[in-house]
Amino acid sequence: MPWLALIALTLAVLAGVTQLEARRLEARHPPVGELAELDGVRLHYSIAGPADAPAPPIVLLHGASTSLLDFHASLLPPLAETHRVVAVDRPGHGYSERPAGRWPDPAEQARLLHELLLELGLERPVLVGHSLAGAVVLAYLLAYPDEAAGGVLLAGGSHPWQGGVAWYNDVAGVPLLGQLFAHTLPLTLGRLALADGLRSAFAPNPPPPDYLRRTGVELALRPRTFLANAEDIRRLSPFLERQSAHYAYIRRPLLLITGDADGVVPAWNHAERLIHQAPFAELVRLPGIGHGLHHVATDDIAALIRDFARRAGP
């Protein structure tokens, strides 16, 4: 039928445009760090700061829909003035590979991170996780309690939530349809909604005017990255339902920093629940700040992390 041919042609054009735009994005935002192969999985990381900086080193883990460039545009420069700092692309994001097979949940991501830090010779770090990466930090502290100085959660996800996720994350999980969707729409028509999405994520604060250029956030719309990101988001809440039952066993210091206007990872469901479970946790609320807190209050948060590292270190 003519309309079937038209649909097939449209999808083929969108798929071609997607591949072209993905290559253009990667040319504009190439890898900025090094690659390490761990158990057959390549992880992309960058390292900065003086090699003889006082302990502990600081490890930065980005949240959903972004990469380590998110920290290059925020916390990494000020923290690297005083500490050895490593920023890592989580598996499937930025330029890190996704392990084949089952979902690399936050516990598996913590295991790969542990292997990377052993290879780099970085001992007892302070782990800093924004948003979804808060679950990775907590998984690391549960699995390797004697091999971290402590953890910092920046609007970190720690507990399950009621309700689902955005419709496109659900579509990405449908066999065949999800692959077709990822290879045709996010990097073409989906880009048109990116500005509105950023405004919602940062609300009530405006996004930094050069956020897109400095963070390369459009890399998250590449097909494989989009599918990895959607899987992380779609499967996180059930994982946190299981992991959150164990937070009383965390024996390392925790600093929970949250904006009191965060509607993406609201404190009432995450930080304020975690503070009652983890025995060595402290909570800092930043008034009038939303989910992009490390971009809106960069200097204040860098100072809080440095002070925490001083107290949690040797």
Buried (B, 14 or more C-beta within 10 A) or exposed (E): EEEEEEEEEEBEEBBEBBBEBBEEBBEEBEBBBEEBEBEEBEBBBBBBBEEEBEBBBBBBBBBBBBBBBBBBBBBBBBBBEBBBBBBBBBBBBBBBBBBEEEBBBBBBBBBBBBBBBEEBEBBBBBBBBBBBBBBBBBBBBBEBEEBBBBBBBBBBBBBBBEEEBEEBBBBBBEEEEBEBBBBBBBBBEBEEEBEEBBEBBBBEBEBBEEBBEBBBBBBBBBBBBBBBBBBBBBBBBEBBEEBBEEBEEBEBBBBBBBBEBBEBBBBEBBBBBBBEBBEEBEBBBBEEBBBBBBBBBBEBBBEBBBEBBBEBBE
